[in-house]
Amino acid sequence: MYVVALDRDTNTVIVGSNEDVFGTELIAEDLNFITIDQLSDPLVVLAKVRYSAQESEALVTPLGDGRVHVKFSQPQRAITPGQSVVFYEGDIVVGGGIITQAFK
């Protein structure tokens, strides 16, 4: 069993199987871009949500309100609100942000 979600309103811990902790999309904010001034168009990058994870191709789309939508080409393990997502072009860090929402 794995913790797959927390519901603070009802003080509930939701558990599931290993496959339930994988997701393909997230919303991030508190963005910091290093190689560009700001993201105005969708950008294909390599991204990762855990230090030990392998980078995976993702499409980063600006939402126009200081947030981005990130859609991975392959499911990622344990996309967790409050943690960082980092964007790369090859070995160069493009930027990153703080995950606020995760989707299956």
N, C-alpha and C positions, 0 to 999 in steps of 0.2 A: 504494500500500500504506500501511496505517495500523497502528500498534500498537493492538491491541484488548484485550490482557491481558498481565499478567506473572505467571509462576509462579515464585515465589521458591524453592520446594522443589526444583524441577528446574533452576533457573536458565535458564528458557525465556522467550523473547519470542514472543508469539502475534500474528501479523499477519493483516489481512483487508482487505476493501474499505471504502469510505466508509460504506456502509449498515450494516456490522458495528459501527460505533462508536455507534450509536443505541440507547437503552434507554428504558424507561418506569417503572422502579421502582428504589428505593434504600432502604437502611437508614442512618440517621444517629444519632449520639450526641453527647455533650458539648453538649447542647441549652441554648439561652438564649432564653427567651421574654420579650418586653418588655411586651406589652399584656395578658398573662394570667399568673397565678401559675404554673400548670402545666397541661399538656394532659391532660384526663381523658377526653375524647370525641373521635371523629374530627372533623376540621375541614377544610373546603374553603377553599383559599387560592390565591393566585397564587404561584408559586415559580420560582426559577431557580438553575442550577448553575454558571453562568459569568457573569462580570461583563458581558460584551458580549451575552449572550443576552437574548432577549425573555422576559418572564414568561409562564408557562403555568399553566393551571388544574391543581391537584393536590389529592389527598385525603391528609391527614396523619393517620395512625392511631397512637396511643400503643401501645407493646408492653408497658408495665408494668414495664420493667426499665431505665428511663432512656434508651431508644431509641425511635425512631419509624420507621414504614414509610411511605414516600411513593410514591404512584402517580400519575403524570402522565397527563393525558387525551390528550396527544400525545407521540410519541417525542422525546427530548432528545439532543442531540449530546454525546458524551464525558462521561458521568456518571463522575466519577473519584474513587475512594477517596482520602481525605486532603484533598480540596477541600471547600469550604463549600457548603451549600444554604441559601438565604435565603427566608423566607416573608413574603408581603405581603398586606395587605387594602387594595386600591387603592394609594395612594402611601405607606401607612404600613407600616413593618417590624414584623411580628408577632414574629419570632424567626428562629432558624436553628440549624444544627448542622454537625457534621463528617461527611461521607459515609464510611461504613465498608465498605459493600457496594453494588454496582451490579448490576442484573439487566436482561435484554433485554426 
